[in-house]
Amino acid sequence: MILYGGSGDFGRADLAFLNRIPRELRDYAFIYQPSLGLPGNELDLTDVEWF
């Protein structure tokens, strides 16, 4: 799952929602990419509450 830093339609991304992630998404890699064309980094989800 790639999360972009912002968009023209929705503005800057708010990553606070990543504090709680449904268990169904546990096998996904969450990659934060600051903007299109820049390299992305996999997010550290060790402190996430899986529900």
mmCIF entry with sequence, helices, sheets and N, C-alpha, C, O atoms, coordinates in Angstrom:
data_MODEL
# 
_entry.id   MODEL 
# 
_entity.id                         1 
_entity.type                       polymer 
_entity.pdbx_number_of_molecules   1 
# 
_entity_poly.entity_id                      1 
_entity_poly.type                           'polypeptide(L)' 
_entity_poly.nstd_linkage                   no 
_entity_poly.nstd_monomer                   no 
_entity_poly.pdbx_seq_one_letter_code       MILYGGSGDFGRADLAFLNRIPRELRDYAFIYQPSLGLPGNELDLTDVEWF 
_entity_poly.pdbx_seq_one_letter_code_can   MILYGGSGDFGRADLAFLNRIPRELRDYAFIYQPSLGLPGNELDLTDVEWF 
_entity_poly.pdbx_strand_id                 A 
# 
loop_
_entity_poly_seq.entity_id 
_entity_poly_seq.num 
_entity_poly_seq.mon_id 
_entity_poly_seq.hetero 
1 1  MET n 
1 2  ILE n 
1 3  LEU n 
1 4  TYR n 
1 5  GLY n 
1 6  GLY n 
1 7  SER n 
1 8  GLY n 
1 9  ASP n 
1 10 PHE n 
1 11 GLY n 
1 12 ARG n 
1 13 ALA n 
1 14 ASP n 
1 15 LEU n 
1 16 ALA n 
1 17 PHE n 
1 18 LEU n 
1 19 ASN n 
1 20 ARG n 
1 21 ILE n 
1 22 PRO n 
1 23 ARG n 
1 24 GLU n 
1 25 LEU n 
1 26 ARG n 
1 27 ASP n 
1 28 TYR n 
1 29 ALA n 
1 30 PHE n 
1 31 ILE n 
1 32 TYR n 
1 33 GLN n 
1 34 PRO n 
1 35 SER n 
1 36 LEU n 
1 37 GLY n 
1 38 LEU n 
1 39 PRO n 
1 40 GLY n 
1 41 ASN n 
1 42 GLU n 
1 43 LEU n 
1 44 ASP n 
1 45 LEU n 
1 46 THR n 
1 47 ASP n 
1 48 VAL n 
1 49 GLU n 
1 50 TRP n 
1 51 PHE n 
# 
_struct_asym.id          A 
_struct_asym.entity_id   1 
# 
loop_
_struct_conf.conf_type_id 
_struct_conf.id 
_struct_conf.pdbx_PDB_helix_id 
_struct_conf.beg_label_comp_id 
_struct_conf.beg_label_asym_id 
_struct_conf.beg_label_seq_id 
_struct_conf.pdbx_beg_PDB_ins_code 
_struct_conf.end_label_comp_id 
_struct_conf.end_label_asym_id 
_struct_conf.end_label_seq_id 
_struct_conf.pdbx_end_PDB_ins_code 
_struct_conf.beg_auth_comp_id 
_struct_conf.beg_auth_asym_id 
_struct_conf.beg_auth_seq_id 
_struct_conf.end_auth_comp_id 
_struct_conf.end_auth_asym_id 
_struct_conf.end_auth_seq_id 
_struct_conf.pdbx_PDB_helix_class 
_struct_conf.details 
_struct_conf.pdbx_PDB_helix_length 
HELX_P HELX_P1 AA1 LEU A 15 ? ASN A 19 ? LEU A 15 ASN A 19 5 ? 5 
HELX_P HELX_P2 AA2 ARG A 23 ? LEU A 25 ? ARG A 23 LEU A 25 5 ? 3 
# 
_struct_conf_type.id          HELX_P 
_struct_conf_type.criteria    ? 
_struct_conf_type.reference   ? 
# 
loop_
_struct_sheet.id 
_struct_sheet.type 
_struct_sheet.number_strands 
_struct_sheet.details 
AA1 ? 3 ? 
AA2 ? 2 ? 
AA3 ? 2 ? 
# 
loop_
_struct_sheet_order.sheet_id 
_struct_sheet_order.range_id_1 
_struct_sheet_order.range_id_2 
_struct_sheet_order.offset 
_struct_sheet_order.sense 
AA1 1 2 ? parallel      
AA1 2 3 ? anti-parallel 
AA2 1 2 ? anti-parallel 
AA3 1 2 ? parallel      
# 
loop_
_struct_sheet_range.sheet_id 
_struct_sheet_range.id 
_struct_sheet_range.beg_label_comp_id 
_struct_sheet_range.beg_label_asym_id 
_struct_sheet_range.beg_label_seq_id 
_struct_sheet_range.pdbx_beg_PDB_ins_code 
_struct_sheet_range.end_label_comp_id 
_struct_sheet_range.end_label_asym_id 
_struct_sheet_range.end_label_seq_id 
_struct_sheet_range.pdbx_end_PDB_ins_code 
_struct_sheet_range.beg_auth_comp_id 
_struct_sheet_range.beg_auth_asym_id 
_struct_sheet_range.beg_auth_seq_id 
_struct_sheet_range.end_auth_comp_id 
_struct_sheet_range.end_auth_asym_id 
_struct_sheet_range.end_auth_seq_id 
AA1 1 ILE A 2  ? TYR A 4  ? ILE A 2  TYR A 4  
AA1 2 ILE A 31 ? GLN A 33 ? ILE A 31 GLN A 33 
AA1 3 ASN A 41 ? GLU A 42 ? ASN A 41 GLU A 42 
AA2 1 GLY A 6  ? SER A 7  ? GLY A 6  SER A 7  
AA2 2 GLY A 11 ? ARG A 12 ? GLY A 11 ARG A 12 
AA3 1 ARG A 20 ? ILE A 21 ? ARG A 20 ILE A 21 
AA3 2 GLU A 49 ? TRP A 50 ? GLU A 49 TRP A 50 
# 
loop_
_atom_site.group_PDB 
_atom_site.id 
_atom_site.type_symbol 
_atom_site.label_atom_id 
_atom_site.label_alt_id 
_atom_site.label_comp_id 
_atom_site.label_asym_id 
_atom_site.label_entity_id 
_atom_site.label_seq_id 
_atom_site.pdbx_PDB_ins_code 
_atom_site.Cartn_x 
_atom_site.Cartn_y 
_atom_site.Cartn_z 
_atom_site.occupancy 
_atom_site.B_iso_or_equiv 
_atom_site.pdbx_formal_charge 
_atom_site.auth_seq_id 
_atom_site.auth_comp_id 
_atom_site.auth_asym_id 
_atom_site.auth_atom_id 
_atom_site.pdbx_PDB_model_num 
ATOM 1   N N  . MET A 1 1  ? 0.856  -1.141 0.000  1.00 0.00 ? 1  MET A N  1 
ATOM 2   C CA . MET A 1 1  ? 0.000  0.000  0.000  1.00 0.00 ? 1  MET A CA 1 
ATOM 3   C C  . MET A 1 1  ? 0.912  1.217  0.000  1.00 0.00 ? 1  MET A C  1 
ATOM 4   O O  . MET A 1 1  ? 1.727  1.385  0.907  1.00 0.00 ? 1  MET A O  1 
ATOM 5   N N  . ILE A 1 2  ? 0.780  2.054  -1.002 1.00 0.00 ? 2  ILE A N  1 
ATOM 6   C CA . ILE A 1 2  ? 1.615  3.257  -1.093 1.00 0.00 ? 2  ILE A CA 1 
ATOM 7   C C  . ILE A 1 2  ? 0.806  4.462  -0.619 1.00 0.00 ? 2  ILE A C  1 
ATOM 8   O O  . ILE A 1 2  ? -0.306 4.700  -1.092 1.00 0.00 ? 2  ILE A O  1 
ATOM 9   N N  . LEU A 1 3  ? 1.369  5.211  0.308  1.00 0.00 ? 3  LEU A N  1 
ATOM 10  C CA . LEU A 1 3  ? 0.749  6.423  0.844  1.00 0.00 ? 3  LEU A CA 1 
ATOM 11  C C  . LEU A 1 3  ? 1.576  7.607  0.378  1.00 0.00 ? 3  LEU A C  1 
ATOM 12  O O  . LEU A 1 3  ? 2.770  7.695  0.667  1.00 0.00 ? 3  LEU A O  1 
ATOM 13  N N  . TYR A 1 4  ? 0.940  8.515  -0.341 1.00 0.00 ? 4  TYR A N  1 
ATOM 14  C CA . TYR A 1 4  ? 1.640  9.682  -0.864 1.00 0.00 ? 4  TYR A CA 1 
ATOM 15  C C  . TYR A 1 4  ? 1.579  10.842 0.119  1.00 0.00 ? 4  TYR A C  1 
ATOM 16  O O  . TYR A 1 4  ? 0.651  10.936 0.922  1.00 0.00 ? 4  TYR A O  1 
ATOM 17  N N  . GLY A 1 5  ? 2.563  11.719 0.055  1.00 0.00 ? 5  GLY A N  1 
ATOM 18  C CA . GLY A 1 5  ? 2.663  12.852 0.967  1.00 0.00 ? 5  GLY A CA 1 
ATOM 19  C C  . GLY A 1 5  ? 1.572  13.884 0.809  1.00 0.00 ? 5  GLY A C  1 
ATOM 20  O O  . GLY A 1 5  ? 1.260  14.588 1.768  1.00 0.00 ? 5  GLY A O  1 
ATOM 21  N N  . GLY A 1 6  ? 0.987  13.998 -0.350 1.00 0.00 ? 6  GLY A N  1 
ATOM 22  C CA . GLY A 1 6  ? -0.068 14.971 -0.568 1.00 0.00 ? 6  GLY A CA 1 
ATOM 23  C C  . GLY A 1 6  ? -0.649 14.817 -1.958 1.00 0.00 ? 6  GLY A C  1 
ATOM 24  O O  . GLY A 1 6  ? -0.103 14.102 -2.798 1.00 0.00 ? 6  GLY A O  1 
ATOM 25  N N  . SER A 1 7  ? -1.746 15.486 -2.191 1.00 0.00 ? 7  SER A N  1 
ATOM 26  C CA . SER A 1 7  ? -2.353 15.463 -3.515 1.00 0.00 ? 7  SER A CA 1 
ATOM 27  C C  . SER A 1 7  ? -3.038 16.793 -3.773 1.00 0.00 ? 7  SER A C  1 
ATOM 28  O O  . SER A 1 7  ? -3.371 17.521 -2.838 1.00 0.00 ? 7  SER A O  1 
ATOM 29  N N  . GLY A 1 8  ? -3.242 17.099 -5.014 1.00 0.00 ? 8  GLY A N  1 
ATOM 30  C CA . GLY A 1 8  ? -3.923 18.329 -5.388 1.00 0.00 ? 8  GLY A CA 1 
ATOM 31  C C  . GLY A 1 8  ? -5.376 18.346 -4.947 1.00 0.00 ? 8  GLY A C  1 
ATOM 32  O O  . GLY A 1 8  ? -5.932 19.410 -4.678 1.00 0.00 ? 8  GLY A O  1 
ATOM 33  N N  . ASP A 1 9  ? -5.993 17.177 -4.872 1.00 0.00 ? 9  ASP A N  1 
ATOM 34  C CA . ASP A 1 9  ? -7.408 17.091 -4.509 1.00 0.00 ? 9  ASP A CA 1 
ATOM 35  C C  . ASP A 1 9  ? -7.640 17.038 -3.001 1.00 0.00 ? 9  ASP A C  1 
ATOM 36  O O  . ASP A 1 9  ? -8.606 17.615 -2.501 1.00 0.00 ? 9  ASP A O  1 
ATOM 37  N N  . PHE A 1 10 ? -6.758 16.348 -2.273 1.00 0.00 ? 10 PHE A N  1 
ATOM 38  C CA . PHE A 1 10 ? -7.019 16.098 -0.858 1.00 0.00 ? 10 PHE A CA 1 
ATOM 39  C C  . PHE A 1 10 ? -6.028 16.750 0.088  1.00 0.00 ? 10 PHE A C  1 
ATOM 40  O O  . PHE A 1 10 ? -6.208 16.666 1.303  1.00 0.00 ? 10 PHE A O  1 
ATOM 41  N N  . GLY A 1 11 ? -4.998 17.391 -0.417 1.00 0.00 ? 11 GLY A N  1 
ATOM 42  C CA . GLY A 1 11 ? -4.024 18.050 0.442  1.00 0.00 ? 11 GLY A CA 1 
ATOM 43  C C  . GLY A 1 11 ? -3.017 17.087 1.046  1.00 0.00 ? 11 GLY A C  1 
ATOM 44  O O  . GLY A 1 11 ? -2.867 15.955 0.586  1.00 0.00 ? 11 GLY A O  1 
ATOM 45  N N  . ARG A 1 12 ? -2.333 17.548 2.077  1.00 0.00 ? 12 ARG A N  1 
ATOM 46  C CA . ARG A 1 12 ? -1.279 16.766 2.735  1.00 0.00 ? 12 ARG A CA 1 
ATOM 47  C C  . ARG A 1 12 ? -1.857 15.555 3.470  1.00 0.00 ? 12 ARG A C  1 
ATOM 48  O O  . ARG A 1 12 ? -2.925 15.637 4.076  1.00 0.00 ? 12 ARG A O  1 
ATOM 49  N N  . ALA A 1 13 ? -1.146 14.445 3.409  1.00 0.00 ? 13 ALA A N  1 
ATOM 50  C CA . ALA A 1 13 ? -1.602 13.213 4.062  1.00 0.00 ? 13 ALA A CA 1 
ATOM 51  C C  . ALA A 1 13 ? -1.485 13.317 5.577  1.00 0.00 ? 13 ALA A C  1 
ATOM 52  O O  . ALA A 1 13 ? -0.518 13.876 6.095  1.00 0.00 ? 13 ALA A O  1 
ATOM 53  N N  . ASP A 1 14 ? -2.465 12.780 6.276  1.00 0.00 ? 14 ASP A N  1 
ATOM 54  C CA . ASP A 1 14 ? -2.434 12.697 7.729  1.00 0.00 ? 14 ASP A CA 1 
ATOM 55  C C  . ASP A 1 14 ? -2.207 11.231 8.091  1.00 0.00 ? 14 ASP A C  1 
ATOM 56  O O  . ASP A 1 14 ? -3.119 10.414 7.966  1.00 0.00 ? 14 ASP A O  1 
ATOM 57  N N  . LEU A 1 15 ? -1.003 10.895 8.537  1.00 0.00 ? 15 LEU A N  1 
ATOM 58  C CA . LEU A 1 15 ? -0.679 9.505  8.826  1.00 0.00 ? 15 LEU A CA 1 
ATOM 59  C C  . LEU A 1 15 ? -1.095 9.078  10.229 1.00 0.00 ? 15 LEU A C  1 
ATOM 60  O O  . LEU A 1 15 ? -0.787 7.962  10.647 1.00 0.00 ? 15 LEU A O  1 
ATOM 61  N N  . ALA A 1 16 ? -1.788 9.946  10.964 1.00 0.00 ? 16 ALA A N  1 
ATOM 62  C CA . ALA A 1 16 ? -2.222 9.605  12.326 1.00 0.00 ? 16 ALA A CA 1 
ATOM 63  C C  . ALA A 1 16 ? -3.159 8.401  12.338 1.00 0.00 ? 16 ALA A C  1 
ATOM 64  O O  . ALA A 1 16 ? -3.222 7.676  13.331 1.00 0.00 ? 16 ALA A O  1 
ATOM 65  N N  . PHE A 1 17 ? -3.882 8.183  11.249 1.00 0.00 ? 17 PHE A N  1 
ATOM 66  C CA . PHE A 1 17 ? -4.803 7.052  11.206 1.00 0.00 ? 17 PHE A CA 1 
ATOM 67  C C  . PHE A 1 17 ? -4.063 5.716  11.247 1.00 0.00 ? 17 PHE A C  1 
ATOM 68  O O  . PHE A 1 17 ? -4.695 4.677  11.438 1.00 0.00 ? 17 PHE A O  1 
ATOM 69  N N  . LEU A 1 18 ? -2.752 5.717  11.076 1.00 0.00 ? 18 LEU A N  1 
ATOM 70  C CA . LEU A 1 18 ? -1.989 4.473  11.113 1.00 0.00 ? 18 LEU A CA 1 
ATOM 71  C C  . LEU A 1 18 ? -1.712 3.980  12.530 1.00 0.00 ? 18 LEU A C  1 
ATOM 72  O O  . LEU A 1 18 ? -0.977 3.010  12.710 1.00 0.00 ? 18 LEU A O  1 
ATOM 73  N N  . ASN A 1 19 ? -2.288 4.630  13.532 1.00 0.00 ? 19 ASN A N  1 
ATOM 74  C CA . ASN A 1 19 ? -2.159 4.143  14.907 1.00 0.00 ? 19 ASN A CA 1 
ATOM 75  C C  . ASN A 1 19 ? -2.939 2.855  15.108 1.00 0.00 ? 19 ASN A C  1 
ATOM 76  O O  . ASN A 1 19 ? -2.577 2.026  15.944 1.00 0.00 ? 19 ASN A O  1 
ATOM 77  N N  . ARG A 1 20 ? -4.008 2.689  14.342 1.00 0.00 ? 20 ARG A N  1 
ATOM 78  C CA . ARG A 1 20 ? -4.839 1.483  14.404 1.00 0.00 ? 20 ARG A CA 1 
ATOM 79  C C  . ARG A 1 20 ? -5.105 1.031  12.978 1.00 0.00 ? 20 ARG A C  1 
ATOM 80  O O  . ARG A 1 20 ? -5.618 1.790  12.156 1.00 0.00 ? 20 ARG A O  1 
ATOM 81  N N  . ILE A 1 21 ? -4.746 -0.219 12.697 1.00 0.00 ? 21 ILE A N  1 
ATOM 82  C CA . ILE A 1 21 ? -4.922 -0.761 11.352 1.00 0.00 ? 21 ILE A CA 1 
ATOM 83  C C  . ILE A 1 21 ? -5.642 -2.104 11.469 1.00 0.00 ? 21 ILE A C  1 
ATOM 84  O O  . ILE A 1 21 ? -5.302 -2.910 12.335 1.00 0.00 ? 21 ILE A O  1 
ATOM 85  N N  . PRO A 1 22 ? -6.637 -2.357 10.604 1.00 0.00 ? 22 PRO A N  1 
ATOM 86  C CA . PRO A 1 22 ? -7.327 -3.653 10.662 1.00 0.00 ? 22 PRO A CA 1 
ATOM 87  C C  . PRO A 1 22 ? -6.367 -4.824 10.414 1.00 0.00 ? 22 PRO A C  1 
ATOM 88  O O  . PRO A 1 22 ? -5.460 -4.730 9.588  1.00 0.00 ? 22 PRO A O  1 
ATOM 89  N N  . ARG A 1 23 ? -6.578 -5.909 11.129 1.00 0.00 ? 23 ARG A N  1 
ATOM 90  C CA . ARG A 1 23 ? -5.721 -7.101 11.001 1.00 0.00 ? 23 ARG A CA 1 
ATOM 91  C C  . ARG A 1 23 ? -5.668 -7.632 9.572  1.00 0.00 ? 23 ARG A C  1 
ATOM 92  O O  . ARG A 1 23 ? -4.669 -8.227 9.167  1.00 0.00 ? 23 ARG A O  1 
ATOM 93  N N  . GLU A 1 24 ? -6.726 -7.423 8.816  1.00 0.00 ? 24 GLU A N  1 
ATOM 94  C CA . GLU A 1 24 ? -6.773 -7.919 7.438  1.00 0.00 ? 24 GLU A CA 1 
ATOM 95  C C  . GLU A 1 24 ? -5.652 -7.324 6.588  1.00 0.00 ? 24 GLU A C  1 
ATOM 96  O O  . GLU A 1 24 ? -5.289 -7.893 5.558  1.00 0.00 ? 24 GLU A O  1 
ATOM 97  N N  . LEU A 1 25 ? -5.105 -6.192 7.005  1.00 0.00 ? 25 LEU A N  1 
ATOM 98  C CA . LEU A 1 25 ? -4.048 -5.523 6.240  1.00 0.00 ? 25 LEU A CA 1 
ATOM 99  C C  . LEU A 1 25 ? -2.652 -5.840 6.769  1.00 0.00 ? 25 LEU A C  1 
ATOM 100 O O  . LEU A 1 25 ? -1.671 -5.252 6.314  1.00 0.00 ? 25 LEU A O  1 
ATOM 101 N N  . ARG A 1 26 ? -2.554 -6.754 7.716  1.00 0.00 ? 26 ARG A N  1 
ATOM 102 C CA . ARG A 1 26 ? -1.279 -7.038 8.361  1.00 0.00 ? 26 ARG A CA 1 
ATOM 103 C C  . ARG A 1 26 ? -0.195 -7.528 7.388  1.00 0.00 ? 26 ARG A C  1 
ATOM 104 O O  . ARG A 1 26 ? 0.985  -7.263 7.617  1.00 0.00 ? 26 ARG A O  1 
ATOM 105 N N  . ASP A 1 27 ? -0.558 -8.220 6.333  1.00 0.00 ? 27 ASP A N  1 
ATOM 106 C CA . ASP A 1 27 ? 0.418  -8.749 5.378  1.00 0.00 ? 27 ASP A CA 1 
ATOM 107 C C  . ASP A 1 27 ? 0.830  -7.724 4.321  1.00 0.00 ? 27 ASP A C  1 
ATOM 108 O O  . ASP A 1 27 ? 1.685  -8.011 3.483  1.00 0.00 ? 27 ASP A O  1 
ATOM 109 N N  . TYR A 1 28 ? 0.240  -6.552 4.352  1.00 0.00 ? 28 TYR A N  1 
ATOM 110 C CA . TYR A 1 28 ? 0.575  -5.510 3.378  1.00 0.00 ? 28 TYR A CA 1 
ATOM 111 C C  . TYR A 1 28 ? 1.829  -4.758 3.829  1.00 0.00 ? 28 TYR A C  1 
ATOM 112 O O  . TYR A 1 28 ? 2.093  -4.621 5.024  1.00 0.00 ? 28 TYR A O  1 
ATOM 113 N N  . ALA A 1 29 ? 2.585  -4.283 2.861  1.00 0.00 ? 29 ALA A N  1 
ATOM 114 C CA . ALA A 1 29 ? 3.688  -3.359 3.155  1.00 0.00 ? 29 ALA A CA 1 
ATOM 115 C C  . ALA A 1 29 ? 3.121  -1.950 3.003  1.00 0.00 ? 29 ALA A C  1 
ATOM 116 O O  . ALA A 1 29 ? 2.459  -1.654 2.008  1.00 0.00 ? 29 ALA A O  1 
ATOM 117 N N  . PHE A 1 30 ? 3.372  -1.090 3.970  1.00 0.00 ? 30 PHE A N  1 
ATOM 118 C CA . PHE A 1 30 ? 2.930  0.301  3.910  1.00 0.00 ? 30 PHE A CA 1 
ATOM 119 C C  . PHE A 1 30 ? 4.152  1.151  3.565  1.00 0.00 ? 30 PHE A C  1 
ATOM 120 O O  . PHE A 1 30 ? 5.112  1.222  4.332  1.00 0.00 ? 30 PHE A O  1 
ATOM 121 N N  . ILE A 1 31 ? 4.098  1.781  2.418  1.00 0.00 ? 31 ILE A N  1 
ATOM 122 C CA . ILE A 1 31 ? 5.225  2.569  1.920  1.00 0.00 ? 31 ILE A CA 1 
ATOM 123 C C  . ILE A 1 31 ? 4.796  4.029  1.829  1.00 0.00 ? 31 ILE A C  1 
ATOM 124 O O  . ILE A 1 31 ? 3.775  4.345  1.218  1.00 0.00 ? 31 ILE A O  1 
ATOM 125 N N  . TYR A 1 32 ? 5.573  4.912  2.434  1.00 0.00 ? 32 TYR A N  1 
ATOM 126 C CA . TYR A 1 32 ? 5.297  6.341  2.365  1.00 0.00 ? 32 TYR A CA 1 
ATOM 127 C C  . TYR A 1 32 ? 6.190  6.944  1.290  1.00 0.00 ? 32 TYR A C  1 
ATOM 128 O O  . TYR A 1 32 ? 7.413  6.817  1.337  1.00 0.00 ? 32 TYR A O  1 
ATOM 129 N N  . GLN A 1 33 ? 5.565  7.600  0.326  1.00 0.00 ? 33 GLN A N  1 
ATOM 130 C CA . GLN A 1 33 ? 6.276  8.256  -0.764 1.00 0.00 ? 33 GLN A CA 1 
ATOM 131 C C  . GLN A 1 33 ? 5.909  9.741  -0.702 1.00 0.00 ? 33 GLN A C  1 
ATOM 132 O O  . GLN A 1 33 ? 4.750  10.089 -0.930 1.00 0.00 ? 33 GLN A O  1 
ATOM 133 N N  . PRO A 1 34 ? 6.881  10.638 -0.396 1.00 0.00 ? 34 PRO A N  1 
ATOM 134 C CA . PRO A 1 34 ? 6.580  12.055 -0.197 1.00 0.00 ? 34 PRO A CA 1 
ATOM 135 C C  . PRO A 1 34 ? 5.843  12.691 -1.376 1.00 0.00 ? 34 PRO A C  1 
ATOM 136 O O  . PRO A 1 34 ? 4.968  13.533 -1.175 1.00 0.00 ? 34 PRO A O  1 
ATOM 137 N N  . SER A 1 35 ? 6.180  12.308 -2.572 1.00 0.00 ? 35 SER A N  1 
ATOM 138 C CA . SER A 1 35 ? 5.456  12.781 -3.750 1.00 0.00 ? 35 SER A CA 1 
ATOM 139 C C  . SER A 1 35 ? 5.779  11.858 -4.913 1.00 0.00 ? 35 SER A C  1 
ATOM 140 O O  . SER A 1 35 ? 6.741  11.091 -4.878 1.00 0.00 ? 35 SER A O  1 
ATOM 141 N N  . LEU A 1 36 ? 4.965  11.951 -5.926 1.00 0.00 ? 36 LEU A N  1 
ATOM 142 C CA . LEU A 1 36 ? 5.147  11.121 -7.110 1.00 0.00 ? 36 LEU A CA 1 
ATOM 143 C C  . LEU A 1 36 ? 6.542  11.342 -7.692 1.00 0.00 ? 36 LEU A C  1 
ATOM 144 O O  . LEU A 1 36 ? 6.965  12.485 -7.865 1.00 0.00 ? 36 LEU A O  1 
ATOM 145 N N  . GLY A 1 37 ? 7.242  10.284 -7.987 1.00 0.00 ? 37 GLY A N  1 
ATOM 146 C CA . GLY A 1 37 ? 8.568  10.397 -8.575 1.00 0.00 ? 37 GLY A CA 1 
ATOM 147 C C  . GLY A 1 37 ? 9.705  10.335 -7.572 1.00 0.00 ? 37 GLY A C  1 
ATOM 148 O O  . GLY A 1 37 ? 10.853 10.121 -7.963 1.00 0.00 ? 37 GLY A O  1 
ATOM 149 N N  . LEU A 1 38 ? 9.418  10.517 -6.289 1.00 0.00 ? 38 LEU A N  1 
ATOM 150 C CA . LEU A 1 38 ? 10.445 10.394 -5.255 1.00 0.00 ? 38 LEU A CA 1 
ATOM 151 C C  . LEU A 1 38 ? 10.409 8.979  -4.691 1.00 0.00 ? 38 LEU A C  1 
ATOM 152 O O  . LEU A 1 38 ? 9.354  8.346  -4.677 1.00 0.00 ? 38 LEU A O  1 
ATOM 153 N N  . PRO A 1 39 ? 11.554 8.476  -4.226 1.00 0.00 ? 39 PRO A N  1 
ATOM 154 C CA . PRO A 1 39 ? 11.559 7.117  -3.685 1.00 0.00 ? 39 PRO A CA 1 
ATOM 155 C C  . PRO A 1 39 ? 10.736 7.017  -2.402 1.00 0.00 ? 39 PRO A C  1 
ATOM 156 O O  . PRO A 1 39 ? 10.622 7.983  -1.648 1.00 0.00 ? 39 PRO A O  1 
ATOM 157 N N  . GLY A 1 40 ? 10.171 5.848  -2.167 1.00 0.00 ? 40 GLY A N  1 
ATOM 158 C CA . GLY A 1 40 ? 9.376  5.624  -0.970 1.00 0.00 ? 40 GLY A CA 1 
ATOM 159 C C  . GLY A 1 40 ? 10.138 4.819  0.059  1.00 0.00 ? 40 GLY A C  1 
ATOM 160 O O  . GLY A 1 40 ? 11.111 4.139  -0.267 1.00 0.00 ? 40 GLY A O  1 
ATOM 161 N N  . ASN A 1 41 ? 9.693  4.897  1.304  1.00 0.00 ? 41 ASN A N  1 
ATOM 162 C CA . ASN A 1 41 ? 10.276 4.141  2.408  1.00 0.00 ? 41 ASN A CA 1 
ATOM 163 C C  . ASN A 1 41 ? 9.182  3.341  3.091  1.00 0.00 ? 41 ASN A C  1 
ATOM 164 O O  . ASN A 1 41 ? 8.076  3.839  3.300  1.00 0.00 ? 41 ASN A O  1 
ATOM 165 N N  . GLU A 1 42 ? 9.497  2.085  3.441  1.00 0.00 ? 42 GLU A N  1 
ATOM 166 C CA . GLU A 1 42 ? 8.526  1.279  4.164  1.00 0.00 ? 42 GLU A CA 1 
ATOM 167 C C  . GLU A 1 42 ? 8.388  1.822  5.585  1.00 0.00 ? 42 GLU A C  1 
ATOM 168 O O  . GLU A 1 42 ? 9.386  2.098  6.251  1.00 0.00 ? 42 GLU A O  1 
ATOM 169 N N  . LEU A 1 43 ? 7.147  1.970  6.042  1.00 0.00 ? 43 LEU A N  1 
ATOM 170 C CA . LEU A 1 43 ? 6.876  2.511  7.368  1.00 0.00 ? 43 LEU A CA 1 
ATOM 171 C C  . LEU A 1 43 ? 7.097  1.455  8.442  1.00 0.00 ? 43 LEU A C  1 
ATOM 172 O O  . LEU A 1 43 ? 6.806  0.277  8.234  1.00 0.00 ? 43 LEU A O  1 
ATOM 173 N N  . ASP A 1 44 ? 7.609  1.879  9.586  1.00 0.00 ? 44 ASP A N  1 
ATOM 174 C CA . ASP A 1 44 ? 7.794  1.012  10.744 1.00 0.00 ? 44 ASP A CA 1 
ATOM 175 C C  . ASP A 1 44 ? 6.463  0.932  11.486 1.00 0.00 ? 44 ASP A C  1 
ATOM 176 O O  . ASP A 1 44 ? 5.988  1.934  12.018 1.00 0.00 ? 44 ASP A O  1 
ATOM 177 N N  . LEU A 1 45 ? 5.869  -0.242 11.523 1.00 0.00 ? 45 LEU A N  1 
ATOM 178 C CA . LEU A 1 45 ? 4.552  -0.415 12.138 1.00 0.00 ? 45 LEU A CA 1 
ATOM 179 C C  . LEU A 1 45 ? 4.617  -1.186 13.451 1.00 0.00 ? 45 LEU A C  1 
ATOM 180 O O  . LEU A 1 45 ? 3.629  -1.796 13.859 1.00 0.00 ? 45 LEU A O  1 
ATOM 181 N N  . THR A 1 46 ? 5.764  -1.165 14.112 1.00 0.00 ? 46 THR A N  1 
ATOM 182 C CA . THR A 1 46 ? 5.916  -1.932 15.351 1.00 0.00 ? 46 THR A CA 1 
ATOM 183 C C  . THR A 1 46 ? 5.026  -1.423 16.476 1.00 0.00 ? 46 THR A C  1 
ATOM 184 O O  . THR A 1 46 ? 4.649  -2.212 17.343 1.00 0.00 ? 46 THR A O  1 
ATOM 185 N N  . ASP A 1 47 ? 4.676  -0.151 16.500 1.00 0.00 ? 47 ASP A N  1 
ATOM 186 C CA . ASP A 1 47 ? 3.844  0.415  17.570 1.00 0.00 ? 47 ASP A CA 1 
ATOM 187 C C  . ASP A 1 47 ? 2.371  0.497  17.199 1.00 0.00 ? 47 ASP A C  1 
ATOM 188 O O  . ASP A 1 47 ? 1.584  1.100  17.927 1.00 0.00 ? 47 ASP A O  1 
ATOM 189 N N  . VAL A 1 48 ? 1.994  -0.095 16.091 1.00 0.00 ? 48 VAL A N  1 
ATOM 190 C CA . VAL A 1 48 ? 0.612  -0.027 15.618 1.00 0.00 ? 48 VAL A CA 1 
ATOM 191 C C  . VAL A 1 48 ? -0.260 -1.007 16.388 1.00 0.00 ? 48 VAL A C  1 
ATOM 192 O O  . VAL A 1 48 ? 0.164  -2.117 16.707 1.00 0.00 ? 48 VAL A O  1 
ATOM 193 N N  . GLU A 1 49 ? -1.490 -0.579 16.682 1.00 0.00 ? 49 GLU A N  1 
ATOM 194 C CA . GLU A 1 49 ? -2.477 -1.478 17.290 1.00 0.00 ? 49 GLU A CA 1 
ATOM 195 C C  . GLU A 1 49 ? -3.260 -2.123 16.152 1.00 0.00 ? 49 GLU A C  1 
ATOM 196 O O  . GLU A 1 49 ? -3.932 -1.432 15.387 1.00 0.00 ? 49 GLU A O  1 
ATOM 197 N N  . TRP A 1 50 ? -3.174 -3.446 16.041 1.00 0.00 ? 50 TRP A N  1 
ATOM 198 C CA . TRP A 1 50 ? -3.906 -4.176 15.013 1.00 0.00 ? 50 TRP A CA 1 
ATOM 199 C C  . TRP A 1 50 ? -5.240 -4.623 15.604 1.00 0.00 ? 50 TRP A C  1 
ATOM 200 O O  . TRP A 1 50 ? -5.272 -5.312 16.624 1.00 0.00 ? 50 TRP A O  1 
ATOM 201 N N  . PHE A 1 51 ? -6.323 -4.237 14.973 1.00 0.00 ? 51 PHE A N  1 
ATOM 202 C CA . PHE A 1 51 ? -7.643 -4.600 15.523 1.00 0.00 ? 51 PHE A CA 1 
ATOM 203 C C  . PHE A 1 51 ? -8.464 -5.397 14.540 1.00 0.00 ? 51 PHE A C  1 
ATOM 204 O O  . PHE A 1 51 ? -9.594 -5.779 14.846 1.00 0.00 ? 51 PHE A O  1 
# 
